[in-house]
Amino acid sequence: MMPTLAIIIVSWNIRDLLQRCLRATEASLADSGIAHAIIVVDNASSDGTPDMLRAEFPRVKLLEPGHNLGFAGGNNLALRTLGFGAQQHACASSTNGLPQFVLLLNPDTEPAGAALPRLLDYLTAHPKLVAVGPQLRYPDGSIQSSRRRFPARLTFFWESTPLERFWPANPWARRYHCADQSDTQTQAVDWLVGAAILVRGAAIAQAGLLDEQFFMYSEELEWQYRLQQPEKGSRCNEPSAIVYLPDAVIIHHEGKSSEQVLANRHLNFQRSKLRLAYLWYGPFFALALRLFVLLCYIWELGSEGAKLLLGHRRSLRRRRIGVYAAVLRSGLKD
């Protein structure tokens, strides 16, 4: 029998955090009566993750593709296992045999208390919503930014670039990060950071799977945009909202997988950003953005080189120089 809730976790080389995540997930759902199943996709970890799962969590379904599929590819593998992706369905009535709800959950998260039942109750009570997400917090309890609006053209040039450091309160980044609204209030958003997002199964069946051309980063943004679009020619609901629910709290040990390979993290982030720019705003905009980003890395390389010559934290400077040089050598081409 298909569970009400399917939880998908894509993991790579963070065995101990995954262990904590699974324990916290089960504790959050304990006594809730929610029929659920957990699928872990192990992206070819070398730290003993599969052995740990088989020994300590025999009820968890383990998928081992044998190589690193990335975030989108790993989630899609699990979604296909659940029956999604064979074909897109026009309406919710066509999704018999699929889970009602799917939770994409990072392995470096820990649901706090009854966070997961709260998310499920909220999405159940609001049938026009396609997804809901929690308040993310760092391990020290401080709130982690997770609410977003869709990026405008200038957002691409200001978010996560040196320009944002020079003018952090710029209007484009503030709009993008929903800085005009309190992070303690329930609110509709354009999209949520994909560390933890509960999605209605019918919306997945209609929108399709994640775009695997995004190996990592921006894939959840593009997917959540499609989740909210009505199928052309269908009689389904109008575009629906995604809601941020701060009453549900999940701890997020941010970036524990990607920080193991810093150069790849930069490359994946920037290539995904450029792909999204191409899809939404066309090839000329994407080319201009690529040249701008490369200029930013030339600036960063020069800045780190100057600090190295001055003898300031030399090991850090050498590490950053290596990362920035790798990005520049790639030219940020696919």
N, C-alpha and C positions, 0 to 999 in steps of 0.2 A: 504494500500500500504506500502511495506517495506521501511523504511527510508534508505537513503544513508549512514548515520552515526548513529550507536547505541553507546551510552555512558553508561558504567556500573560502578556503584559506590557501593562498599561494605563498610558498615558503622557499627560502634559499639561505642555507648556512646560518640559521639562528635557532638552533635546536632548543636551547634553554628558554629563550623567550617564547617560542612556540609551545613548549610544555606549559609555561605559565598561562599563555593565552587560552589553551584548551581547558585547563583547570578552571580558569575564571569564567569561561563561556558556559561550561557545564554547571558551575555554581550559580550563575545568573539565571539559568533556565530551570534549576531545580525547583520542584514543587509548583511549577507554572502550569503543568498539564499540556504544554505545547509539544506536539509531535514534531520532532526535528531529526535531521541527519547532518552529519559534518563530513565534508570532503576536504582533504588536504592534498594539494598538488605540490609535490616536491620537485623543484626545478634543478635536479641533479646536485643536491647538496653533498658535501664531502665531510660533514661533521657528525655523521651517524644519525641524522634525523629519521630516516626510514626505520632503522632498528628500534629507536626510541618509541616511535609510534606503534609499531607492531607489539612491542613489549608492554607498553603502558596504556595504550588507547586502542584496544582491539575493535571497538565499535566504530572507530573513525575509518572511513573509506579512504585508502591511500592510492593516489594515482602517481605513477612514476614515468614521465615521458622519456627519460633518459638523457635529456639535455635541457638547457635553460630556455623556456618558451617566453620568458618575460611576463609582465603582469597581465596584459591583455590575452596573450596566448594561453597562459595557465588558467585564467578564469574561464576562457572559452572552452577549454578541454573539459572542465567540470560541468559547465552549462550544457554541453553536448551530451555528457553522461546522464544528465538529468532529463534530457529530451528536448532541450531548446536548440534552435538553429537549423533543424531539418527543413523548416519552411517558416516564413513569417505568417502570423495569423492576424486577421483584421480586427477581431473583437475578443473580449474576455471570454465569451461563451465558447470560443474555439480552443480553449486551453485546458480542456479536461485531460487528466493524466500528468499534468505538470504541477510543480509545487506552487502554492499560492504566493509564497514570499521567498525571496532569495536574499541572503545577507552576504555581501562581500566584506570580508574582514581581514585586515593585515595580521600577520603572525606576531608583530611586535606591539599588539594591543592587549588590554585587559578590561573587559566589561566590568563596571563597578555595580555592585548590588543587583537590582532588578532592571538594569539598563535595557537588556534585550526584550523582556516582556513589555516594557513601556513603549519601545519603538513599535513592536508588533501591534499592541493595543491601539496606538495612535493611527497607524496606517489602516488598520481594520475599521476604525471609526470614521475615517475620511476617505470614502471610496473614490473620490475624484483625484486624489493624490497618486503620483506614480512612485514616489520614494520619500524616505525620511532618514535623517541622520542625527547622530548624537552630538553633544558637546565633547570635543576632544580636550584632554588635559595632559600636560607633561607630568612625569612622575613626581615632581615637586608640588603638584596641585594647581599650578598656574594654567590659565586657559590658553589653548593652542588655536591659532587662527585656522578655521576650516570652512567659513562661509564665503561664497564668491558670487559675483555677477559675471556674466559673459564678458570676455575682454573686447574692448573697443580697439581700433587700430593703434592709438597712441599707448594703450596699455602694454602692448608687446615691446615697446621701446623703453618703458619706464619700470616695469615690474621685473625684479631680480636682475637689474643691470646697475652699473656705476651711477647712472642718473638718479636712481632711487636712493642711493646712499647720500648723494649730494643734496637731494631735496626729498626726504622721506615722506613729507606730508603733501606730496603733489596730488592733484585732484584725480588723476587717472588711476593711480595705485590705491588711493583711498576708496574710490568708487568700486574698484575691482574687489577689494577686501571687505566691502560692506561696512566701512568704518563709521558711516553715519547712523548705524543702528546698533543697539546694545547687544552684546553677545550673551546676555542673560535672559533674553526674551525669545519666545517661540516666534518664528517668522518664515515666510516664504523666501526662497533664494533661487538663483538660477542653477547653481550646482554646488556640490559639496566635495571636499577632499575625500578621496576614495579609500581612506584607511578603514572606514566603517560606514556602509550605506545599505539600508534595507530597501529592496526594490520589489514592486508588485510583479508577480510572475507574468500576468497578462500584458504588462508594459514591455517586458523583455521579449515575449512572443511576438509582439507587434513591431518593435523597433529592430530586433535582431541582436546579434552578438557584438562584442567590442571589436573595434578596428585593430587588427593585429599588425598593421603598418606602424602603429605606435608601440614600440617595444616596451617602453616605460615612460611615464609622465604624459599628461594631456589626454590620455585615452579615456579617463573617467569623465573629463570635461566634454569631449565630443560625444560620448555615449549618452550622458545625461541630457545633452541637447536633443539627441534623437529620441530618447525616451519620452520627451514631452511633446513630440510632434504627432498629430493625428495622421493615420494612414490615409493617403490620397484616395478619394473615392469611397472611403468606408463610412459607415454610419456610427462610428464610435464617438466617444466624448471629444469635446474641444481640447486644445492643449492644456495640460494639467501641470500642477505645481510640485515642487520639491520643497520639503519643510525641514528646517533646523530645529531640533527639539532639545533645549538645554537641560530639561529635567532628566534626560538619559545621559549618563556620563561614561565615557570610555577613556582609559589611560592609554596614551600612545607614546611609545619609546621611538620617536621619529627617526627614520632613515637608517636603521641598524643593519639592514642588508646592503643598501647602496653605498654606505660609507666605507665598506670594505674595498671598493673599487672606485676611487674618487674620479679618475679620468673618465671611466665609463659613465659615471653619474652625470658629469658635465655634458658629455657627448649625447647621452640619451635625452637629457632635459632639453638641450638646445635643438637637437634634431626634431624632437616631438613638437617643440614650439614652432619651428619653421614649417613642419608639415601642417599643423593647424592653421597657420597663417596662409599657407598655400590653398588649403581647402576652403577657407572662409573668405579670403580677400584676393586670391589670385596670384599668378606667378610673378608679376612685377613687384607687388608688395612683398612677397616672400624673398625675392632677390635683394631688395633694399634692406630688409630686415637682416638677412644673412650677412651682408656687407657691414652693417652696423654692429652686429654681434661680434664679428671677427675683429673689428676695430676696438671694441671693448676689451677683447682678450689681449690685443696688442698693448693697450693701455695697462691692463692688469699685469702683463708680463714685465713691462718696463718698470712699473711701480714696485713689484716684488724684487726685481733685479737691483734697483736702487737701495732698497732696504737691506738686501743681502750684502751689498758693498759696504753699507754702514755697520754691518755686523749685528743687525737686529734679529734675534731668534732665527738663526741661520738654518736649522733643520726644517722649520716650518716654511721658510722662504724657498728652500730647495724643493720641498714637496710641492708647493703651489706652482713653482716655475715648471716643474715636470708636467703637472696637470694642464696648465695653460698652453704649454708648448705642444702637448698631444692634441689639444683641440685645434690649434692653429694648423698643425700638420694635416689634420683630417680635412680642413677646409669646410667642415660641417656639411659634407656631401653624403648622401645616403650610400 
